[in-house]
Amino acid sequence: MKASNHLWKDKLISRMPDWLAREVDIFESEIQLRKTGKIDEKVFAETRLRRGAYGQRYDNGHRHDGIKTQTLNFPSGELTKGPETAWDAPGMLRIKIPYGGMTIEQLEVMAELAEEYSDGIAHVTTRQDFQLHYIHIEDAPAIMRRLAAVKITTREACGNSVRNVTGCPIAGVCHDEAFDISPYAKALTYFMMGHPSTMEFGRKFKPAFSGCKQHACGLTNMHDWGVVARKRVIDGVEKRGFELYVGGGLGSVPHPAKLFDEFVTEEELLPITQAIAIIFGRYGEKKNRARARIKFVVSKLGIDEFKRLVLEERAKLEYDPRWTEFLTRLNETDETPIKPPTDMPSNGSAEFHDWIKTNVYLQRQKGYATVTLKLPLGDITSGQLRKLADICRKYIGDAIRTTVEQNIVLRWVSLADLPALYQDLKANHLARAGAGTIEDVVSCPGTDTCKLGIAASRGLAAELMRRLNTSHDPVVRDLRIKISGCFNSCGQHHIADIGFYGVSRNVGAYTVPHFQVVIGGQWHENGGAYGLPVGAIPSKRAPEFVNQITTRYKAERNAEENFQAFIKRIGKVEVKKILDQLATVPDYLIDKTLFSDWGDPRVFTLGDMGVGECAGEVVSKTDFELTAAEREVFEAQIELEKGNAKKAGEMAYLAMVHAAAALTRIKNPSLSNDPEKVVTEFQTRLVEPQIFHDKYAGAKFAQYLFIAHQNAGQTSDKDQAHHLVEEAQLFVEASYACYAKLQSTPAGSIA
């Protein structure tokens, strides 16, 4: 039974920081204004997003938890609300956990909220946040007050704001770090939260801290703003500072971050970041959200000009004592172990020692370890959270952190306690081995709850986890698989050894869920390299691809050859051969299984294509032309792989032109292949009438064609060509989606 909002307000107000209490009061007032129609829906949407409140989808009615698929039941009518009234039905609340740091009390409150207001599950995200799903908007203030009472906020967890500041979960105990980044991550979080310099952002801004360069804990290469801890001797004195990067990002088209400065002193960290925020707000795109991230500002201005503008702005800033005050409190994030250091036990079962191999990290402090709890798909139940709080109270105290791989780590475990800790975790289904291995699959929500989801990313992840195990060849075991339900890379598919993102394909009268396969990303070195999509296969065949590519890697790799080097050596043409064998979809009557997605028995059908067709499958000219455009994108990849950036860029551009022509000929059959005419007609007949415009972000991808056309003939460097190839693939995917929409309407059908 839900507690009364007013009762909780009276009970907890004394424990709430004043600024958080005021923040919740304001939001509660805005909810009331929205109910009475006194606040514009668009304004309310932004204000709730800035407080972590999202709408979510319900058309699926399932939630995958990595073990089984739950069927969710809601009161009549809750699943029929349209997106324009997203918060009339339950939604999602994102909860900020700066650098992943948590206390026992916070775990207990999260358990209570998941049980009382959600579906009994709390979800750890790839930004170290927690999310609660199926939350009613009128309950949000009560939840926020209970969180505020234990010093947690949802403020700016979403929206055009500074998102959760992520940090290495083993910061402070890592062997390779320059120093503990935790207090700096905490300082940046609260300095930038609600700062006037962030109010003009056109899109979100994601920061990350890493204590070292070689590992993946911080993933600074894929962030809008990322720093790596550094030390330098200046005038005979050792100084702390940071290697600062800007302009990274995944999304639909990933950009590697650019080095802004090799060494920003700890005193300059906050003022330089403030100046960067001002320049982003001033020069960032406001109208076209597809190009509103800071990566586009850096790309357009160039890193040298961007840095000049930032330093110029920094020189104008009025002094703020908060820039350096936190440096006197660097020990406030320190953790005190509750047990003395001990030696590693030699006893234990084979199962226990397998768990030790993958889930236990020996800290630099002798006698202690950090233990990773592998959470299937990032989910943990309210009951498990309560038990985990008891376990932490027994072994480690408040030394708890979430991770960007959707797990939880327990720090400062005395080594002699490992066998007992393992048994306690096992009793609560929290001792799954395989953390940080191929079976520790990362996935975004996909079609379970996300409105942008195209394919069931969590369903595929759950299936892969069922099939994979840690008995793999050691090199295969260490690969990473990451899955997104759409092109937006919330599952970080670009930095996986094997990545997937959801797309769809038309097969006869049906729409078949597919996943685009992304190969060759690099998780280590802070997300050091991005993979490229190679081809699409039916969703149900994705596990078979994983099996075939890993089997081939085991059989053919050279000694000490990592997966990226192996893929580069054999070439994407060989990978494409595997995909081609899996890509063909038989007739629905021959194999119905491919026409539904993981965990959802319903068939993805668009209805009959027409009346009076013969039993044979009709393949239209548009089908052939879109297939040809997709082939051209792949050929552009091959040229990029050979180092022919200019040719790769040209081919990617032409692939977009040919895909646009294929669609536009449905409306104008006599259209030629002249790029100028194709782009003009495409804009007039498909973009302006909003035909090339749907949940697959067709309008956004149209801009990729327009910009490539505007810049046609200009020499491409490697990065530019890489972006063009990625954009071309997304444009072709959007073209497939648009074609499916045209086929589903009598006016647009070409039959």
C-alpha positions in Angstrom: 0.0 0.0 0.0 1.4 3.4 -1.0 2.2 5.8 1.8 0.5 9.1 1.9 2.4 11.9 0.2 1.6 14.3 3.1 2.6 11.8 5.8 5.9 11.2 4.2 6.5 14.9 3.7 5.8 15.6 7.4 8.0 12.7 8.5 11.0 13.3 6.2 11.1 17.1 5.7 13.6 17.6 8.5 16.1 15.3 6.7 15.8 16.8 3.3 18.3 19.4 2.1 16.5 22.7 1.7 17.3 23.0 -2.0 15.9 19.5 -2.7 12.8 20.1 -0.7 12.1 23.3 -2.6 12.7 21.5 -5.9 10.1 18.8 -5.1 7.6 21.4 -3.9 7.9 23.3 -7.2 7.5 20.1 -9.3 4.4 19.1 -7.3 2.9 22.6 -8.0 3.7 22.1 -11.7 1.9 18.8 -11.8 -1.2 20.5 -10.3 -1.0 23.3 -12.9 -0.7 20.7 -15.7 -3.8 18.9 -14.4 -5.8 22.1 -14.6 -4.4 23.1 -18.0 -2.5 26.1 -16.7 0.9 24.9 -18.0 1.7 24.2 -21.6 2.2 20.4 -22.3 5.5 21.1 -24.0 6.8 23.2 -21.1 5.6 20.5 -18.6 7.4 17.8 -20.7 10.7 19.6 -20.4 10.2 20.3 -16.7 9.4 16.7 -15.9 12.3 15.4 -18.0 14.7 17.7 -16.0 13.4 15.9 -12.9 14.0 12.4 -14.3 10.4 11.6 -15.3 10.0 9.9 -18.7 7.0 8.4 -20.5 7.3 4.8 -21.5 5.6 2.3 -23.9 3.2 -0.5 -23.1 2.3 -2.1 -26.4 4.6 -5.1 -25.5 3.1 -6.0 -22.1 6.3 -8.0 -21.3 9.4 -7.3 -19.3 12.5 -9.6 -19.6 14.5 -10.1 -16.5 17.2 -12.4 -17.8 15.6 -15.5 -16.3 12.0 -15.4 -17.5 9.6 -13.1 -19.3 7.0 -11.4 -17.1 3.6 -10.6 -18.4 2.6 -7.3 -16.8 -1.0 -6.5 -15.9 -2.4 -3.0 -15.6 -5.8 -1.5 -14.9 -8.1 -1.2 -17.9 -7.2 1.7 -20.1 -3.7 2.3 -18.9 -2.1 0.8 -22.0 -4.2 2.7 -24.5 -2.8 6.2 -23.9 -1.1 7.9 -26.8 2.3 9.6 -26.6 0.7 13.0 -26.4 -0.5 12.1 -22.9 2.4 9.9 -21.9 2.1 10.7 -18.2 -1.6 9.9 -18.0 -0.3 6.3 -18.0 2.5 5.1 -15.7 6.0 6.1 -16.8 9.6 5.8 -15.7 11.6 7.7 -13.1 15.4 8.0 -13.5 17.3 8.5 -10.3 20.8 10.0 -10.3 23.6 8.2 -8.5 26.7 10.4 -8.9 29.8 8.3 -9.8 27.7 5.2 -8.7 28.3 5.8 -5.0 25.6 4.4 -2.7 24.9 3.7 1.0 23.0 0.9 2.8 20.2 3.3 3.7 19.9 4.3 0.0 19.6 0.7 -1.0 16.8 0.1 1.5 14.9 3.2 0.3 15.3 2.0 -3.3 13.9 -1.4 -2.3 10.8 0.3 -0.7 10.1 2.5 -3.7 10.5 -0.4 -6.2 8.0 -2.4 -4.2 5.5 0.3 -3.3 5.4 2.3 -6.5 6.9 0.2 -9.3 6.8 -3.5 -10.4 9.2 -4.6 -7.7 12.3 -4.2 -9.9 14.9 -1.5 -9.8 17.1 -1.2 -12.9 20.7 -0.1 -13.1 21.5 1.8 -16.2 24.7 2.3 -18.3 25.1 5.7 -16.6 25.2 4.2 -13.1 21.7 5.5 -12.4 18.7 3.6 -11.1 15.4 3.6 -12.9 11.9 2.7 -11.6 9.3 1.8 -14.2 5.5 2.0 -14.2 5.5 5.1 -12.0 2.4 7.3 -11.8 3.1 11.0 -12.2 1.1 11.9 -9.1 3.4 9.6 -7.0 6.6 11.2 -8.3 6.8 14.0 -5.6 6.4 11.4 -2.8 9.1 9.3 -4.3 11.4 12.3 -4.7 10.9 13.3 -1.1 11.8 9.8 0.2 14.9 9.9 -2.1 15.9 13.4 -0.9 15.7 12.3 2.7 18.7 9.9 1.9 20.4 12.6 -0.2 19.4 11.3 -3.6 17.9 13.4 -6.4 16.3 12.9 -9.8 17.1 16.4 -10.8 18.5 16.7 -14.4 18.6 12.9 -14.7 17.0 13.5 -18.1 16.3 16.5 -20.4 18.6 19.1 -21.9 20.9 19.1 -18.9 24.1 17.8 -17.4 23.3 14.1 -16.9 24.7 11.8 -14.2 28.4 12.2 -13.7 29.8 8.7 -14.2 33.1 7.5 -12.6 35.2 4.3 -12.3 33.5 2.0 -9.8 36.9 0.8 -8.5 38.2 4.4 -8.0 40.2 4.6 -4.9 41.1 0.9 -4.8 42.5 0.5 -8.4 46.1 -0.5 -8.9 46.5 1.6 -12.1 44.8 4.9 -11.2 46.7 8.2 -10.8 44.5 9.1 -7.9 40.9 8.6 -6.6 38.5 10.6 -8.9 35.5 10.2 -6.6 35.6 13.5 -4.8 36.1 15.4 -8.1 33.1 13.6 -9.7 31.0 14.5 -6.7 32.1 18.1 -6.8 31.4 18.5 -10.5 27.9 16.9 -10.0 26.7 19.5 -7.5 28.6 22.4 -9.0 26.9 21.9 -12.4 23.5 20.9 -11.1 21.1 23.7 -11.9 24.0 26.0 -12.8 22.9 29.0 -14.9 25.6 28.1 -17.5 23.7 25.0 -18.4 20.3 26.5 -19.0 20.8 27.2 -22.7 21.7 23.6 -23.7 20.0 22.4 -26.9 20.6 18.7 -25.8 22.0 16.7 -23.0 25.6 16.8 -21.8 27.3 13.7 -20.4 30.4 13.8 -18.2 32.7 11.0 -17.2 35.8 10.5 -14.9 38.5 7.8 -15.3 41.4 7.2 -13.0 43.6 5.7 -15.8 43.9 5.6 -19.5 44.1 1.9 -20.3 40.9 0.4 -18.9 37.2 1.0 -19.7 35.8 2.1 -16.4 35.3 5.7 -17.4 34.7 5.4 -21.1 35.9 9.0 -21.6 36.3 8.6 -25.4 32.5 8.3 -25.8 31.5 11.3 -23.7 30.6 14.9 -24.3 33.2 15.8 -21.6 35.6 13.2 -20.1 38.7 13.4 -18.0 41.5 11.0 -17.1 43.4 11.5 -13.9 47.0 12.6 -14.2 49.9 13.8 -12.1 52.6 16.2 -13.1 55.6 17.7 -11.4 55.4 21.5 -11.7 58.2 23.7 -10.2 59.4 20.7 -8.2 55.9 20.0 -6.7 53.7 17.0 -7.7 50.3 18.4 -8.9 47.0 16.6 -9.6 45.2 17.3 -12.8 43.3 15.8 -15.7 43.7 15.0 -19.3 40.5 16.6 -20.7 38.5 15.4 -23.7 35.4 17.0 -25.3 33.0 16.2 -28.1 32.7 12.5 -27.9 29.4 10.6 -28.1 27.7 7.6 -29.4 24.1 8.1 -30.5 23.2 7.3 -34.1 26.6 8.4 -35.4 29.4 8.1 -32.9 32.2 10.7 -32.6 35.5 10.0 -30.7 36.3 12.7 -28.2 39.0 15.2 -29.0 41.8 16.1 -26.7 41.1 19.6 -25.2 44.1 19.8 -22.9 46.8 17.4 -21.8 46.8 18.7 -18.2 44.1 20.8 -16.5 45.0 21.4 -12.9 42.5 20.4 -10.2 42.0 24.1 -9.4 40.9 24.8 -13.0 38.7 21.7 -13.5 35.4 23.4 -12.5 35.9 26.8 -14.1 37.1 25.3 -17.4 34.0 23.1 -17.4 31.8 26.1 -16.7 33.3 27.9 -19.7 32.8 24.8 -21.9 29.1 24.7 -20.8 28.7 28.4 -21.8 30.3 27.8 -25.2 28.1 24.7 -25.8 25.0 26.7 -24.8 26.0 29.6 -27.1 27.1 27.7 -30.2 25.1 24.5 -29.9 22.2 23.8 -32.3 18.7 24.6 -30.8 16.3 23.8 -33.6 17.7 20.6 -35.2 18.0 18.2 -32.2 19.7 15.7 -34.5 22.8 17.9 -34.5 22.5 19.6 -31.1 25.1 17.7 -29.1 28.5 19.2 -28.3 30.2 16.8 -30.7 28.7 18.7 -33.6 29.9 22.0 -32.1 33.5 20.7 -31.8 33.3 19.1 -35.3 32.0 22.3 -36.9 34.4 24.7 -35.1 37.4 22.4 -34.9 39.1 21.6 -31.6 41.5 24.5 -31.8 38.9 27.2 -32.4 36.6 25.5 -29.8 39.5 25.7 -27.2 40.2 29.3 -28.1 36.6 30.3 -27.4 36.5 28.3 -24.1 39.7 29.9 -22.8 38.5 33.3 -23.9 35.3 32.7 -21.9 37.2 31.3 -19.0 39.1 34.6 -18.7 35.9 36.5 -18.4 34.3 34.4 -15.6 33.7 36.0 -12.3 35.5 34.1 -9.5 33.4 31.5 -7.7 34.7 30.1 -4.4 33.1 26.8 -5.2 35.8 26.2 -7.9 38.3 25.2 -5.2 36.4 24.9 -1.9 35.9 21.2 -2.5 39.7 20.6 -2.6 39.7 21.0 1.2 37.2 18.1 1.5 38.7 15.5 -0.8 38.4 12.8 1.9 34.6 13.1 2.1 34.2 10.3 -0.4 36.7 8.0 1.4 35.4 4.7 2.7 36.4 3.0 5.9 36.4 -0.8 5.9 34.5 -2.4 8.8 36.7 -5.5 8.8 40.5 -5.9 9.1 42.6 -7.0 6.2 43.1 -10.8 5.9 44.6 -13.4 3.5 42.8 -15.1 0.6 41.2 -18.4 1.7 42.3 -21.5 -0.2 39.2 -23.5 0.6 35.9 -23.5 -1.3 34.1 -25.3 -4.1 35.0 -25.2 -7.8 31.9 -23.0 -8.3 33.2 -20.6 -5.7 36.6 -20.4 -7.4 35.0 -19.8 -10.8 33.1 -16.9 -9.3 36.4 -15.6 -7.8 38.0 -15.6 -11.3 35.4 -13.4 -12.9 33.7 -11.4 -10.1 36.5 -10.6 -7.6 39.1 -7.8 -8.0 42.0 -7.7 -5.5 42.3 -4.1 -4.4 45.6 -2.2 -4.2 45.0 -2.2 -0.4 46.4 -5.6 0.7 43.9 -7.9 2.3 40.8 -6.5 0.5 38.8 -7.2 -2.6 36.0 -5.6 -4.6 33.2 -8.0 -5.6 31.0 -7.5 -8.6 27.3 -8.6 -8.5 26.3 -9.5 -12.0 22.7 -8.3 -12.5 20.9 -9.8 -15.5 20.0 -6.9 -17.7 20.7 -4.5 -14.8 17.7 -5.7 -12.8 17.5 -6.3 -9.1 14.3 -7.0 -7.2 13.1 -5.1 -4.1 13.7 -8.3 -2.0 17.2 -8.6 -3.3 17.9 -5.0 -2.5 16.8 -5.5 1.1 18.9 -8.6 1.5 21.8 -6.8 -0.2 21.6 -4.0 2.4 21.8 -6.6 5.1 24.8 -8.2 3.5 26.6 -4.9 3.1 25.9 -4.1 6.8 27.5 -7.4 7.7 30.6 -7.2 5.5 31.4 -3.8 4.0 29.3 -0.9 5.3 28.5 1.9 2.9 31.1 0.9 0.3 28.7 0.3 -2.6 28.8 1.4 -6.2 26.9 0.9 -9.4 28.7 0.3 -12.7 28.3 1.3 -16.4 27.9 -2.4 -17.2 24.6 -2.4 -15.2 26.1 -4.2 -12.2 26.8 -3.4 -8.5 30.2 -3.7 -6.8 30.9 -4.2 -3.1 34.2 -2.7 -2.0 36.5 -3.4 0.9 35.6 -7.0 1.4 38.1 -8.6 3.8 39.5 -11.6 1.8 38.7 -14.1 4.5 35.0 -13.2 4.2 34.8 -14.1 0.6 33.4 -17.7 1.1 30.7 -16.5 3.6 29.9 -13.5 1.4 29.5 -15.8 -1.6 27.1 -18.1 0.2 25.0 -15.1 1.4 24.9 -13.7 -2.2 24.1 -17.2 -3.6 21.2 -17.6 -1.2 19.7 -14.4 -2.7 20.5 -15.2 -6.4 23.2 -12.5 -6.5 26.3 -14.7 -7.0 26.2 -15.3 -10.7 29.7 -15.8 -12.1 30.8 -14.2 -15.4 30.9 -10.5 -14.6 32.8 -8.6 -17.3 32.7 -11.6 -19.7 30.9 -12.3 -22.9 27.9 -13.5 -21.0 27.6 -10.2 -19.1 25.5 -8.7 -21.8 24.6 -5.0 -21.7 21.2 -4.0 -23.1 19.0 -0.9 -23.3 15.3 -1.3 -22.4 14.3 -1.7 -26.1 10.7 -2.6 -26.8 10.1 -3.6 -23.2 9.5 0.1 -22.1 11.2 2.5 -24.6 9.0 4.3 -27.1 11.9 4.4 -29.6 12.6 0.6 -29.4 12.4 -1.3 -32.7 13.5 -4.7 -31.6 13.5 -6.6 -28.3 17.1 -5.8 -27.1 16.5 -7.2 -23.6 14.8 -10.3 -25.0 17.9 -11.0 -27.2 20.2 -10.2 -24.3 18.3 -12.6 -22.0 18.5 -15.4 -24.7 22.3 -14.9 -25.2 22.8 -15.0 -21.4 21.0 -18.3 -21.3 23.2 -19.8 -24.1 26.6 -18.4 -23.1 28.7 -19.5 -20.2 32.2 -18.9 -18.8 33.5 -22.2 -20.1 34.4 -20.4 -23.3 37.9 -20.2 -24.6 39.5 -17.5 -22.3 40.0 -15.1 -25.2 36.3 -15.5 -26.3 35.2 -15.2 -22.7 36.6 -11.7 -22.4 34.6 -10.3 -25.4 31.8 -7.8 -24.8 28.3 -8.0 -26.3 26.1 -4.9 -26.2 22.6 -4.5 -27.6 20.4 -1.5 -28.4 16.8 -1.6 -29.4 17.3 1.1 -32.0 20.1 3.1 -33.6 20.6 5.4 -30.7 23.3 3.3 -29.0 21.8 3.5 -25.4 23.1 -0.1 -25.1 26.6 1.2 -26.3 26.7 -1.2 -29.3 29.4 0.8 -31.0 32.0 0.0 -28.4 31.3 -3.7 -28.2 33.3 -6.5 -29.8 29.9 -7.7 -31.1 27.1 -5.1 -31.1 23.5 -5.2 -32.2 20.9 -2.6 -32.8 17.3 -3.1 -33.7 15.9 -2.5 -37.2 13.2 -4.1 -39.3 12.7 -5.5 -42.8 9.7 -6.2 -44.9 9.2 -9.8 -46.1 6.1 -10.1 -48.2 3.2 -8.8 -46.3 5.0 -8.9 -43.0 7.5 -6.8 -41.0 10.2 -9.0 -39.6 12.3 -7.8 -36.5 16.0 -7.7 -37.3 19.2 -6.6 -35.7 22.0 -4.8 -37.5 25.3 -6.3 -36.5 28.1 -4.0 -35.5 31.6 -5.5 -35.4 35.0 -4.3 -34.2 34.3 -1.8 -31.4 36.8 -1.5 -28.6 35.7 -1.5 -24.9 39.2 -1.1 -23.4 41.2 2.2 -23.4 38.1 4.1 -22.3 36.0 2.9 -25.3 39.0 3.4 -27.6 37.4 2.6 -31.0 34.0 2.4 -32.6 32.7 -0.5 -34.7 30.6 -0.2 -37.9 27.4 -2.0 -38.9 28.1 -4.9 -41.3 24.6 -6.2 -42.1 21.2 -7.0 -40.7 19.9 -10.5 -39.8 16.5 -11.6 -38.3 16.3 -11.1 -34.6 15.9 -14.8 -33.9 19.2 -15.6 -35.7 21.4 -13.2 -33.7 22.5 -15.9 -31.3 23.6 -18.1 -34.2 25.7 -15.3 -35.5 27.4 -15.0 -32.1 28.1 -18.7 -32.1 29.5 -18.7 -35.7 31.8 -15.7 -35.3 33.2 -16.8 -31.9 33.7 -20.3 -33.2 35.6 -19.0 -36.1 37.6 -16.7 -33.9 38.7 -19.6 -31.7 39.6 -21.7 -34.6 41.5 -19.1 -36.8 43.0 -16.5 -34.5 46.7 -16.1 -34.3 48.5 -16.3 -31.0 47.7 -13.3 -28.8 45.5 -11.9 -31.5 42.6 -9.9 -30.1 39.1 -9.8 -31.6 39.6 -6.4 -33.3 42.8 -7.5 -34.9 41.2 -10.7 -36.0 38.3 -8.9 -37.7 40.7 -6.5 -39.4 42.8 -9.4 -40.7 40.0 -11.5 -42.1 38.1 -8.4 -43.3 34.4 -7.4 -43.2 33.8 -9.3 -46.4 34.3 -12.6 -44.5 32.0 -11.4 -41.7 29.4 -10.5 -44.3 29.5 -14.0 -45.7 28.3 -15.3 -42.3 25.6 -12.7 -42.2 24.4 -13.5 -45.7 23.9 -17.1 -44.8 21.6 -16.0 -41.9 19.8 -13.1 -43.6 17.4 -15.0 -45.9 13.9 -15.2 -44.4 11.7 -18.1 -45.6 8.0 -17.8 -46.3 5.8 -17.2 -43.2 4.1 -20.6 -43.7 7.5 -22.4 -43.8 9.0 -20.8 -40.6 6.8 -18.5 -38.5 9.3 -18.2 -35.7 11.3 -15.4 -37.5 8.2 -13.2 -37.7 8.0 -12.5 -34.0 10.5 -11.1 -31.6 12.1 -12.5 -28.4 9.6 -12.9 -25.6 6.6 -11.6 -27.6 4.5 -14.3 -29.4 2.7 -11.8 -31.6 3.5 -11.6 -35.3 4.8 -8.3 -36.7 2.4 -8.0 -39.6 1.4 -5.0 -41.7 -1.5 -6.8 -43.4 -2.0 -7.9 -46.9 -0.1 -6.0 -49.6 -3.0 -6.1 -52.1 -5.8 -8.2 -53.5 -5.5 -10.8 -56.2 -1.7 -11.5 -56.0 -0.5 -14.9 -56.9 1.0 -17.2 -54.2 4.6 -16.3 -55.2 6.4 -13.4 -53.4 6.4 -10.1 -55.2 9.7 -8.3 -55.2 9.3 -4.7 -56.2 11.8 -2.4 -57.9 12.0 -0.4 -54.7 13.1 -3.6 -52.8 15.9 -4.1 -55.3 17.0 -0.5 -55.2 17.1 -0.3 -51.3 19.0 -3.6 -51.2 21.5 -2.1 -53.7 21.8 1.0 -51.6 22.6 -1.1 -48.5 25.2 -3.0 -50.5 26.8 0.3 -51.5 27.1 1.3 -47.9 28.9 -2.0 -47.2 31.2 -1.4 -50.2 32.0 2.0 -48.7 33.0 0.3 -45.5 35.4 -1.9 -47.4 37.0 1.2 -49.0 37.3 2.7 -45.6 38.9 -0.5 -44.3 41.4 -0.2 -47.2 42.2 3.4 -46.2 40.4 5.0 -49.1 38.6 7.7 -47.1 37.7 9.9 -50.1 36.2 7.0 -52.1 34.4 5.7 -49.0 32.8 9.1 -48.4 31.7 9.4 -52.0 30.1 5.9 -52.0 28.3 6.5 -48.8 26.8 9.7 -50.1 25.7 8.0 -53.3 24.1 5.2 -51.3 21.9 7.8 -49.6 21.0 9.4 -53.0 20.1 6.0 -54.4 18.0 5.0 -51.4 16.2 8.4 -51.6 15.6 7.9 -55.3 14.1 4.4 -54.6 11.6 5.9 -52.3 10.8 9.0 -54.3 10.1 6.9 -57.4 7.1 5.5 -55.7 5.6 9.0 -56.0 7.4 10.0 -59.2 8.3 6.9 -61.3 10.1 9.0 -64.0 12.7 10.4 -61.6 16.2 10.2 -62.9 19.4 9.4 -60.8 20.7 13.0 -61.0 21.6 13.8 -57.3 20.3 17.3 -57.5 16.9 16.2 -58.8 16.7 13.3 -56.4 17.4 15.5 -53.3 14.9 18.2 -54.5 12.2 15.7 -55.2 12.8 13.7 -52.1 12.5 16.8 -50.0 9.3 18.0 -51.8 7.5 14.6 -52.0 8.6 12.8 -48.8 10.2 15.1 -46.3 8.0 18.2 -46.4 4.7 16.1 -46.3 6.3 14.3 -43.3 6.1 10.9 -45.0 9.8 10.3 -44.3 9.1 11.1 -40.7 8.2 8.6 -38.0 9.4 7.0 -34.7 12.5 5.8 -36.6 13.6 9.4 -36.8 13.3 9.6 -40.6 13.3 13.4 -40.5 16.5 13.4 -38.6 18.2 11.1 -41.1 16.9 13.2 -44.0 19.4 15.8 -42.8 22.2 13.4 -43.3 21.4 13.3 -47.0 20.9 17.1 -47.3 24.2 17.9 -45.5 26.1 15.2 -47.5 24.7 16.6 -50.7 25.6 20.1 -49.8 29.2 18.9 -49.1 29.4 16.5 -52.1 32.8 16.5 -53.7 34.7 17.7 -50.7 37.6 15.5 -49.7 36.9 13.3 -46.6 39.4 12.5 -44.0 39.1 9.2 -42.1 36.8 10.5 -39.4 34.5 12.3 -41.8 34.3 9.2 -44.0 33.5 7.1 -41.0 30.6 9.4 -40.0 29.3 9.4 -43.6 29.3 5.6 -43.7 27.4 5.5 -40.4 25.0 8.1 -41.5 24.4 6.3 -44.8 23.6 3.1 -43.0 21.1 4.9 -40.8 19.5 6.7 -43.8 19.0 3.3 -45.6 17.4 1.9 -42.4 15.1 4.9 -42.2 14.3 4.3 -45.9 13.3 0.7 -45.2 11.0 1.9 -42.4 9.5 4.6 -44.6 8.9 2.0 -47.4 7.2 -0.3 -44.9 4.9 2.6 -43.9 4.1 3.4 -47.6 3.2 -0.3 -48.2 0.9 -0.4 -45.3 -1.3 2.4 -46.6 -3.4 2.0 -49.8 -2.4 5.4 -51.1 1.3 4.6 -50.8 1.2 1.0 -52.0 3.0 0.2 -55.1 1.2 -3.1 -55.7 
